[in-house]
C-alpha cells in the first residue's frame, strides 16, 4: 500500500466532488460530468491499491 497513491486517489475524489458540485451550482453539465469522471478515477485508484494490498498479504 502506498500512502502517497491513496492520498492522490482521495484528492482526485474530493476534486471531482467539488467540480460536480460547482457544475450543479452553475448548471454546467460539462463540469458535472468531469467531476463524476474524476470521482470514478479516484475509486479506480483506490481499487488498484486494494488489489496491491491483497497481493502483498497473500505473499507474506
N, CA, C and O atoms as a Maestro MAE file, in Angstrom:
{
 s_m_m2io_version
 :::
 2.0.0
}

f_m_ct {
 s_m_title
 :::
 protein
 m_atom[240] {
  # First column is atom index #
  i_m_mmod_type
  r_m_x_coord
  r_m_y_coord
  r_m_z_coord
  i_m_residue_number
  s_m_chain_name
  s_m_pdb_residue_name
  s_m_pdb_atom_name
  i_m_atomic_number
  :::
  1 25 0.843 -1.183 0.000 1 A "UNK " " N  " 7
  2 3 0.000 0.000 0.000 1 A "UNK " " CA " 6
  3 2 0.879 1.234 0.000 1 A "UNK " " C  " 6
  4 15 1.782 1.385 0.823 1 A "UNK " " O  " 8
  5 25 0.601 2.068 -0.901 2 A "UNK " " N  " 7
  6 3 1.323 3.326 -0.965 2 A "UNK " " CA " 6
  7 2 0.428 4.430 -0.413 2 A "UNK " " C  " 6
  8 15 -0.625 4.737 -0.973 2 A "UNK " " O  " 8
  9 25 0.860 5.006 0.674 3 A "UNK " " N  " 7
  10 3 0.084 6.093 1.270 3 A "UNK " " CA " 6
  11 2 -0.025 7.246 0.281 3 A "UNK " " C  " 6
  12 15 -1.061 7.903 0.186 3 A "UNK " " O  " 8
  13 25 1.051 7.480 -0.449 4 A "UNK " " N  " 7
  14 3 1.050 8.564 -1.433 4 A "UNK " " CA " 6
  15 2 -0.004 8.319 -2.518 4 A "UNK " " C  " 6
  16 15 -0.724 9.239 -2.905 4 A "UNK " " O  " 8
  17 25 -0.092 7.082 -3.004 5 A "UNK " " N  " 7
  18 3 -1.078 6.762 -4.037 5 A "UNK " " CA " 6
  19 2 -2.501 6.876 -3.509 5 A "UNK " " C  " 6
  20 15 -3.390 7.362 -4.208 5 A "UNK " " O  " 8
  21 25 -2.716 6.429 -2.282 6 A "UNK " " N  " 7
  22 3 -4.055 6.541 -1.684 6 A "UNK " " CA " 6
  23 2 -4.429 8.012 -1.475 6 A "UNK " " C  " 6
  24 15 -5.581 8.401 -1.666 6 A "UNK " " O  " 8
  25 25 -3.454 8.812 -1.086 7 A "UNK " " N  " 7
  26 3 -3.701 10.239 -0.887 7 A "UNK " " CA " 6
  27 2 -4.072 10.902 -2.209 7 A "UNK " " C  " 6
  28 15 -4.979 11.733 -2.264 7 A "UNK " " O  " 8
  29 25 -3.369 10.531 -3.263 8 A "UNK " " N  " 7
  30 3 -3.691 11.078 -4.586 8 A "UNK " " CA " 6
  31 2 -5.095 10.667 -5.014 8 A "UNK " " C  " 6
  32 15 -5.837 11.469 -5.581 8 A "UNK " " O  " 8
  33 25 -5.454 9.424 -4.744 9 A "UNK " " N  " 7
  34 3 -6.788 8.937 -5.108 9 A "UNK " " CA " 6
  35 2 -7.870 9.688 -4.337 9 A "UNK " " C  " 6
  36 15 -8.900 10.055 -4.901 9 A "UNK " " O  " 8
  37 25 -7.634 9.911 -3.059 10 A "UNK " " N  " 7
  38 3 -8.591 10.651 -2.245 10 A "UNK " " CA " 6
  39 2 -8.693 12.091 -2.733 10 A "UNK " " C  " 6
  40 15 -9.786 12.653 -2.801 10 A "UNK " " O  " 8
  41 25 -7.560 12.680 -3.068 11 A "UNK " " N  " 7
  42 3 -7.559 14.045 -3.594 11 A "UNK " " CA " 6
  43 2 -8.337 14.154 -4.891 11 A "UNK " " C  " 6
  44 15 -9.066 15.122 -5.104 11 A "UNK " " O  " 8
  45 25 -8.184 13.163 -5.757 12 A "UNK " " N  " 7
  46 3 -8.906 13.163 -7.033 12 A "UNK " " CA " 6
  47 2 -10.408 13.043 -6.776 12 A "UNK " " C  " 6
  48 15 -11.211 13.678 -7.459 12 A "UNK " " O  " 8
  49 25 -10.779 12.237 -5.802 13 A "UNK " " N  " 7
  50 3 -12.189 12.080 -5.459 13 A "UNK " " CA " 6
  51 2 -12.774 13.392 -4.924 13 A "UNK " " C  " 6
  52 15 -13.869 13.795 -5.318 13 A "UNK " " O  " 8
  53 25 -12.048 14.047 -4.036 14 A "UNK " " N  " 7
  54 3 -12.506 15.325 -3.472 14 A "UNK " " CA " 6
  55 2 -12.596 16.382 -4.567 14 A "UNK " " C  " 6
  56 15 -13.560 17.145 -4.631 14 A "UNK " " O  " 8
  57 25 -11.583 16.417 -5.426 15 A "UNK " " N  " 7
  58 3 -11.591 17.363 -6.538 15 A "UNK " " CA " 6
  59 2 -12.819 17.130 -7.426 15 A "UNK " " C  " 6
  60 15 -13.471 18.079 -7.860 15 A "UNK " " O  " 8
  61 25 -13.119 15.875 -7.684 16 A "UNK " " N  " 7
  62 3 -14.273 15.540 -8.505 16 A "UNK " " CA " 6
  63 2 -15.585 15.943 -7.863 16 A "UNK " " C  " 6
  64 15 -16.481 16.448 -8.539 16 A "UNK " " O  " 8
  65 25 -15.704 15.724 -6.558 17 A "UNK " " N  " 7
  66 3 -16.933 16.113 -5.855 17 A "UNK " " CA " 6
  67 2 -17.124 17.628 -5.904 17 A "UNK " " C  " 6
  68 15 -18.234 18.119 -6.106 17 A "UNK " " O  " 8
  69 25 -16.029 18.357 -5.716 18 A "UNK " " N  " 7
  70 3 -16.113 19.820 -5.762 18 A "UNK " " CA " 6
  71 2 -16.502 20.291 -7.157 18 A "UNK " " C  " 6
  72 15 -17.325 21.196 -7.301 18 A "UNK " " O  " 8
  73 25 -15.920 19.687 -8.175 19 A "UNK " " N  " 7
  74 3 -16.239 20.102 -9.540 19 A "UNK " " CA " 6
  75 2 -17.683 19.745 -9.898 19 A "UNK " " C  " 6
  76 15 -18.368 20.516 -10.571 19 A "UNK " " O  " 8
  77 25 -18.136 18.590 -9.454 20 A "UNK " " N  " 7
  78 3 -19.525 18.211 -9.708 20 A "UNK " " CA " 6
  79 2 -20.478 19.183 -9.000 20 A "UNK " " C  " 6
  80 15 -21.480 19.611 -9.572 20 A "UNK " " O  " 8
  81 25 -20.152 19.523 -7.755 21 A "UNK " " N  " 7
  82 3 -20.990 20.470 -7.015 21 A "UNK " " CA " 6
  83 2 -21.013 21.828 -7.707 21 A "UNK " " C  " 6
  84 15 -22.061 22.469 -7.795 21 A "UNK " " O  " 8
  85 25 -19.859 22.261 -8.196 22 A "UNK " " N  " 7
  86 3 -19.792 23.530 -8.916 22 A "UNK " " CA " 6
  87 2 -20.649 23.469 -10.180 22 A "UNK " " C  " 6
  88 15 -21.335 24.432 -10.523 22 A "UNK " " O  " 8
  89 25 -20.604 22.361 -10.846 23 A "UNK " " N  " 7
  90 3 -21.437 22.179 -12.028 23 A "UNK " " CA " 6
  91 2 -22.912 22.224 -11.696 23 A "UNK " " C  " 6
  92 15 -23.712 22.734 -12.481 23 A "UNK " " O  " 8
  93 25 -23.280 21.699 -10.543 24 A "UNK " " N  " 7
  94 3 -24.676 21.765 -10.111 24 A "UNK " " CA " 6
  95 2 -25.089 23.205 -9.814 24 A "UNK " " C  " 6
  96 15 -26.194 23.626 -10.154 24 A "UNK " " O  " 8
  97 25 -24.192 23.951 -9.181 25 A "UNK " " N  " 7
  98 3 -24.489 25.345 -8.835 25 A "UNK " " CA " 6
  99 2 -24.629 26.197 -10.089 25 A "UNK " " C  " 6
  100 15 -25.548 27.009 -10.205 25 A "UNK " " O  " 8
  101 25 -23.707 26.001 -11.024 26 A "UNK " " N  " 7
  102 3 -23.698 26.839 -12.222 26 A "UNK " " CA " 6
  103 2 -24.591 26.294 -13.334 26 A "UNK " " C  " 6
  104 15 -24.876 26.991 -14.308 26 A "UNK " " O  " 8
  105 25 -25.025 25.052 -13.184 27 A "UNK " " N  " 7
  106 3 -25.841 24.437 -14.219 27 A "UNK " " CA " 6
  107 2 -25.024 23.985 -15.420 27 A "UNK " " C  " 6
  108 15 -25.565 23.795 -16.509 27 A "UNK " " O  " 8
  109 25 -23.715 23.811 -15.220 28 A "UNK " " N  " 7
  110 3 -22.819 23.414 -16.315 28 A "UNK " " CA " 6
  111 2 -22.712 21.891 -16.358 28 A "UNK " " C  " 6
  112 15 -22.068 21.298 -15.492 28 A "UNK " " O  " 8
  113 25 -23.328 21.251 -17.346 29 A "UNK " " N  " 7
  114 3 -23.279 19.786 -17.411 29 A "UNK " " CA " 6
  115 2 -21.875 19.238 -17.658 29 A "UNK " " C  " 6
  116 15 -21.567 18.114 -17.263 29 A "UNK " " O  " 8
  117 25 -21.023 20.035 -18.312 30 A "UNK " " N  " 7
  118 3 -19.652 19.584 -18.564 30 A "UNK " " CA " 6
  119 2 -18.874 19.470 -17.257 30 A "UNK " " C  " 6
  120 15 -18.152 18.495 -17.047 30 A "UNK " " O  " 8
  121 25 -19.015 20.459 -16.379 31 A "UNK " " N  " 7
  122 3 -18.348 20.388 -15.072 31 A "UNK " " CA " 6
  123 2 -18.880 19.208 -14.267 31 A "UNK " " C  " 6
  124 15 -18.111 18.505 -13.612 31 A "UNK " " O  " 8
  125 25 -20.171 18.992 -14.314 32 A "UNK " " N  " 7
  126 3 -20.746 17.868 -13.577 32 A "UNK " " CA " 6
  127 2 -20.172 16.549 -14.083 32 A "UNK " " C  " 6
  128 15 -19.800 15.686 -13.289 32 A "UNK " " O  " 8
  129 25 -20.101 16.395 -15.393 33 A "UNK " " N  " 7
  130 3 -19.593 15.154 -15.977 33 A "UNK " " CA " 6
  131 2 -18.114 14.956 -15.656 33 A "UNK " " C  " 6
  132 15 -17.693 13.852 -15.313 33 A "UNK " " O  " 8
  133 25 -17.328 16.027 -15.769 34 A "UNK " " N  " 7
  134 3 -15.904 15.922 -15.451 34 A "UNK " " CA " 6
  135 2 -15.702 15.584 -13.975 34 A "UNK " " C  " 6
  136 15 -14.813 14.809 -13.624 34 A "UNK " " O  " 8
  137 25 -16.528 16.168 -13.121 35 A "UNK " " N  " 7
  138 3 -16.440 15.867 -11.690 35 A "UNK " " CA " 6
  139 2 -16.732 14.404 -11.409 35 A "UNK " " C  " 6
  140 15 -16.036 13.764 -10.622 35 A "UNK " " O  " 8
  141 25 -17.756 13.881 -12.049 36 A "UNK " " N  " 7
  142 3 -18.084 12.465 -11.860 36 A "UNK " " CA " 6
  143 2 -16.971 11.569 -12.390 36 A "UNK " " C  " 6
  144 15 -16.670 10.532 -11.799 36 A "UNK " " O  " 8
  145 25 -16.366 11.965 -13.496 37 A "UNK " " N  " 7
  146 3 -15.263 11.179 -14.059 37 A "UNK " " CA " 6
  147 2 -14.073 11.162 -13.107 37 A "UNK " " C  " 6
  148 15 -13.432 10.126 -12.932 37 A "UNK " " O  " 8
  149 25 -13.775 12.298 -12.494 38 A "UNK " " N  " 7
  150 3 -12.662 12.353 -11.541 38 A "UNK " " CA " 6
  151 2 -12.950 11.484 -10.322 38 A "UNK " " C  " 6
  152 15 -12.048 10.838 -9.787 38 A "UNK " " O  " 8
  153 25 -14.199 11.468 -9.885 39 A "UNK " " N  " 7
  154 3 -14.562 10.615 -8.762 39 A "UNK " " CA " 6
  155 2 -14.381 9.140 -9.123 39 A "UNK " " C  " 6
  156 15 -13.893 8.349 -8.315 39 A "UNK " " O  " 8
  157 25 -14.776 8.784 -10.333 40 A "UNK " " N  " 7
  158 3 -14.607 7.406 -10.784 40 A "UNK " " CA " 6
  159 2 -13.129 7.043 -10.847 40 A "UNK " " C  " 6
  160 15 -12.738 5.937 -10.473 40 A "UNK " " O  " 8
  161 25 -12.310 7.975 -11.321 41 A "UNK " " N  " 7
  162 3 -10.868 7.735 -11.376 41 A "UNK " " CA " 6
  163 2 -10.312 7.496 -9.975 41 A "UNK " " C  " 6
  164 15 -9.484 6.608 -9.772 41 A "UNK " " O  " 8
  165 25 -10.768 8.283 -9.021 42 A "UNK " " N  " 7
  166 3 -10.325 8.103 -7.638 42 A "UNK " " CA " 6
  167 2 -10.718 6.740 -7.098 42 A "UNK " " C  " 6
  168 15 -9.938 6.098 -6.395 42 A "UNK " " O  " 8
  169 25 -11.923 6.297 -7.423 43 A "UNK " " N  " 7
  170 3 -12.380 4.984 -6.966 43 A "UNK " " CA " 6
  171 2 -11.548 3.870 -7.594 43 A "UNK " " C  " 6
  172 15 -11.207 2.893 -6.927 43 A "UNK " " O  " 8
  173 25 -11.226 4.017 -8.865 44 A "UNK " " N  " 7
  174 3 -10.394 3.012 -9.539 44 A "UNK " " CA " 6
  175 2 -9.014 2.970 -8.895 44 A "UNK " " C  " 6
  176 15 -8.467 1.893 -8.657 44 A "UNK " " O  " 8
  177 25 -8.458 4.130 -8.618 45 A "UNK " " N  " 7
  178 3 -7.132 4.167 -7.984 45 A "UNK " " CA " 6
  179 2 -7.161 3.474 -6.622 45 A "UNK " " C  " 6
  180 15 -6.234 2.744 -6.272 45 A "UNK " " O  " 8
  181 25 -8.234 3.706 -5.852 46 A "UNK " " N  " 7
  182 3 -8.359 3.027 -4.562 46 A "UNK " " CA " 6
  183 2 -8.466 1.518 -4.768 46 A "UNK " " C  " 6
  184 15 -7.886 0.740 -4.010 46 A "UNK " " O  " 8
  185 25 -9.196 1.116 -5.776 47 A "UNK " " N  " 7
  186 3 -9.324 -0.312 -6.081 47 A "UNK " " CA " 6
  187 2 -7.992 -0.952 -6.419 47 A "UNK " " C  " 6
  188 15 -7.706 -2.069 -5.990 47 A "UNK " " O  " 8
  189 25 -7.183 -0.247 -7.184 48 A "UNK " " N  " 7
  190 3 -5.853 -0.753 -7.532 48 A "UNK " " CA " 6
  191 2 -5.012 -0.927 -6.268 48 A "UNK " " C  " 6
  192 15 -4.305 -1.922 -6.113 48 A "UNK " " O  " 8
  193 25 -5.097 0.045 -5.375 49 A "UNK " " N  " 7
  194 3 -4.336 -0.057 -4.126 49 A "UNK " " CA " 6
  195 2 -4.843 -1.215 -3.276 49 A "UNK " " C  " 6
  196 15 -4.048 -1.886 -2.617 49 A "UNK " " O  " 8
  197 25 -6.151 -1.463 -3.278 50 A "UNK " " N  " 7
  198 3 -6.701 -2.605 -2.547 50 A "UNK " " CA " 6
  199 2 -6.156 -3.916 -3.099 50 A "UNK " " C  " 6
  200 15 -5.804 -4.816 -2.336 50 A "UNK " " O  " 8
  201 25 -6.087 -4.023 -4.415 51 A "UNK " " N  " 7
  202 3 -5.548 -5.229 -5.044 51 A "UNK " " CA " 6
  203 2 -4.085 -5.409 -4.650 51 A "UNK " " C  " 6
  204 15 -3.662 -6.514 -4.310 51 A "UNK " " O  " 8
  205 25 -3.317 -4.330 -4.696 52 A "UNK " " N  " 7
  206 3 -1.904 -4.408 -4.294 52 A "UNK " " CA " 6
  207 2 -1.781 -4.899 -2.859 52 A "UNK " " C  " 6
  208 15 -0.944 -5.750 -2.558 52 A "UNK " " O  " 8
  209 25 -2.617 -4.361 -1.971 53 A "UNK " " N  " 7
  210 3 -2.582 -4.777 -0.569 53 A "UNK " " CA " 6
  211 2 -2.906 -6.264 -0.424 53 A "UNK " " C  " 6
  212 15 -2.245 -6.973 0.336 53 A "UNK " " O  " 8
  213 25 -3.919 -6.735 -1.149 54 A "UNK " " N  " 7
  214 3 -4.299 -8.141 -1.071 54 A "UNK " " CA " 6
  215 2 -3.183 -9.051 -1.572 54 A "UNK " " C  " 6
  216 15 -2.928 -10.105 -0.988 54 A "UNK " " O  " 8
  217 25 -2.528 -8.653 -2.636 55 A "UNK " " N  " 7
  218 3 -1.427 -9.454 -3.175 55 A "UNK " " CA " 6
  219 2 -0.282 -9.506 -2.164 55 A "UNK " " C  " 6
  220 15 0.287 -10.572 -1.927 55 A "UNK " " O  " 8
  221 25 0.052 -8.373 -1.573 56 A "UNK " " N  " 7
  222 3 1.134 -8.339 -0.587 56 A "UNK " " CA " 6
  223 2 0.812 -9.229 0.606 56 A "UNK " " C  " 6
  224 15 1.686 -9.938 1.105 56 A "UNK " " O  " 8
  225 25 -0.446 -9.199 1.068 57 A "UNK " " N  " 7
  226 3 -0.855 -10.034 2.203 57 A "UNK " " CA " 6
  227 2 -0.709 -11.517 1.868 57 A "UNK " " C  " 6
  228 15 -0.244 -12.303 2.693 57 A "UNK " " O  " 8
  229 25 -1.105 -11.888 0.664 58 A "UNK " " N  " 7
  230 3 -1.045 -13.295 0.267 58 A "UNK " " CA " 6
  231 2 0.386 -13.766 0.085 58 A "UNK " " C  " 6
  232 15 0.688 -14.940 0.299 58 A "UNK " " O  " 8
  233 25 1.267 -12.860 -0.308 59 A "UNK " " N  " 7
  234 3 2.665 -13.235 -0.491 59 A "UNK " " CA " 6
  235 2 3.420 -13.345 0.821 59 A "UNK " " C  " 6
  236 15 4.450 -14.014 0.893 59 A "UNK " " O  " 8
  237 25 2.919 -12.699 1.849 60 A "UNK " " N  " 7
  238 3 3.608 -12.753 3.163 60 A "UNK " " CA " 6
  239 2 3.108 -13.859 3.957 60 A "UNK " " C  " 6
  240 15 3.562 -14.065 5.083 60 A "UNK " " O  " 8
  :::
 }
 m_bond[239] {
  # First column is bond index #
  i_m_from
  i_m_to
  i_m_order
  :::
  1 1 2 1
  2 2 3 1
  3 3 4 2
  4 3 5 1
  5 5 6 1
  6 6 7 1
  7 7 8 2
  8 7 9 1
  9 9 10 1
  10 10 11 1
  11 11 12 2
  12 11 13 1
  13 13 14 1
  14 14 15 1
  15 15 16 2
  16 15 17 1
  17 17 18 1
  18 18 19 1
  19 19 20 2
  20 19 21 1
  21 21 22 1
  22 22 23 1
  23 23 24 2
  24 23 25 1
  25 25 26 1
  26 26 27 1
  27 27 28 2
  28 27 29 1
  29 29 30 1
  30 30 31 1
  31 31 32 2
  32 31 33 1
  33 33 34 1
  34 34 35 1
  35 35 36 2
  36 35 37 1
  37 37 38 1
  38 38 39 1
  39 39 40 2
  40 39 41 1
  41 41 42 1
  42 42 43 1
  43 43 44 2
  44 43 45 1
  45 45 46 1
  46 46 47 1
  47 47 48 2
  48 47 49 1
  49 49 50 1
  50 50 51 1
  51 51 52 2
  52 51 53 1
  53 53 54 1
  54 54 55 1
  55 55 56 2
  56 55 57 1
  57 57 58 1
  58 58 59 1
  59 59 60 2
  60 59 61 1
  61 61 62 1
  62 62 63 1
  63 63 64 2
  64 63 65 1
  65 65 66 1
  66 66 67 1
  67 67 68 2
  68 67 69 1
  69 69 70 1
  70 70 71 1
  71 71 72 2
  72 71 73 1
  73 73 74 1
  74 74 75 1
  75 75 76 2
  76 75 77 1
  77 77 78 1
  78 78 79 1
  79 79 80 2
  80 79 81 1
  81 81 82 1
  82 82 83 1
  83 83 84 2
  84 83 85 1
  85 85 86 1
  86 86 87 1
  87 87 88 2
  88 87 89 1
  89 89 90 1
  90 90 91 1
  91 91 92 2
  92 91 93 1
  93 93 94 1
  94 94 95 1
  95 95 96 2
  96 95 97 1
  97 97 98 1
  98 98 99 1
  99 99 100 2
  100 99 101 1
  101 101 102 1
  102 102 103 1
  103 103 104 2
  104 103 105 1
  105 105 106 1
  106 106 107 1
  107 107 108 2
  108 107 109 1
  109 109 110 1
  110 110 111 1
  111 111 112 2
  112 111 113 1
  113 113 114 1
  114 114 115 1
  115 115 116 2
  116 115 117 1
  117 117 118 1
  118 118 119 1
  119 119 120 2
  120 119 121 1
  121 121 122 1
  122 122 123 1
  123 123 124 2
  124 123 125 1
  125 125 126 1
  126 126 127 1
  127 127 128 2
  128 127 129 1
  129 129 130 1
  130 130 131 1
  131 131 132 2
  132 131 133 1
  133 133 134 1
  134 134 135 1
  135 135 136 2
  136 135 137 1
  137 137 138 1
  138 138 139 1
  139 139 140 2
  140 139 141 1
  141 141 142 1
  142 142 143 1
  143 143 144 2
  144 143 145 1
  145 145 146 1
  146 146 147 1
  147 147 148 2
  148 147 149 1
  149 149 150 1
  150 150 151 1
  151 151 152 2
  152 151 153 1
  153 153 154 1
  154 154 155 1
  155 155 156 2
  156 155 157 1
  157 157 158 1
  158 158 159 1
  159 159 160 2
  160 159 161 1
  161 161 162 1
  162 162 163 1
  163 163 164 2
  164 163 165 1
  165 165 166 1
  166 166 167 1
  167 167 168 2
  168 167 169 1
  169 169 170 1
  170 170 171 1
  171 171 172 2
  172 171 173 1
  173 173 174 1
  174 174 175 1
  175 175 176 2
  176 175 177 1
  177 177 178 1
  178 178 179 1
  179 179 180 2
  180 179 181 1
  181 181 182 1
  182 182 183 1
  183 183 184 2
  184 183 185 1
  185 185 186 1
  186 186 187 1
  187 187 188 2
  188 187 189 1
  189 189 190 1
  190 190 191 1
  191 191 192 2
  192 191 193 1
  193 193 194 1
  194 194 195 1
  195 195 196 2
  196 195 197 1
  197 197 198 1
  198 198 199 1
  199 199 200 2
  200 199 201 1
  201 201 202 1
  202 202 203 1
  203 203 204 2
  204 203 205 1
  205 205 206 1
  206 206 207 1
  207 207 208 2
  208 207 209 1
  209 209 210 1
  210 210 211 1
  211 211 212 2
  212 211 213 1
  213 213 214 1
  214 214 215 1
  215 215 216 2
  216 215 217 1
  217 217 218 1
  218 218 219 1
  219 219 220 2
  220 219 221 1
  221 221 222 1
  222 222 223 1
  223 223 224 2
  224 223 225 1
  225 225 226 1
  226 226 227 1
  227 227 228 2
  228 227 229 1
  229 229 230 1
  230 230 231 1
  231 231 232 2
  232 231 233 1
  233 233 234 1
  234 234 235 1
  235 235 236 2
  236 235 237 1
  237 237 238 1
  238 238 239 1
  239 239 240 2
  :::
 }
}
